[in-house]
Amino acid sequence: MRELTIAGLAQAGGVGVETVRYYQRRGLLEVPSRGLDAGVRRYGPDDVRKLRFIRSAQTAGFTLEEIASLVRMDAMADRGPARALALSRIEALDAKIAELTEARNALVRLAARCGGNAVGPCPILSSFEKETPAAGA
């Protein structure tokens, strides 16, 4: 039974109405036909489930394109493609974690060098002023 308005759907999914509309434009959520009650569109439990699925997948780091693939896979019995997509996402997250860890470690070293009563330019500020090599150089 469809009983929620778009505002109710948005609230149930923890998003704004414009986010629901955006997902509809991207083809992630269906746009129900207008009902007999003043042409208001109504949403049901399956719409709430799908919206929550999309939000959870985003929280896990999937892109909207990947989520569209997951939504299509949702009805399939074949787990292989979903697992492959998840493994790919894990690999990307591991790379991002390594990058962030490297950045954190660099800042820890710079903060340590900047401490105390040393005189002269701050190593943190100086490190950001260094010229970076041009792309492809």
Secondary structure, DSSP 4 states (H G I P E B T S, - for coil): ---B-HHHHHHHHTS-HHHHHHHHHTTSS--PPB-TTTT-B-B-HHHHHHHHHHHHHHHTT--HHHHHHHHHHTT-S--HHHHHHHHHHHHHHHHHHHHHHHHHHHHHHHHHHH-TT--SS-HHHHHHHSPPPPTT-
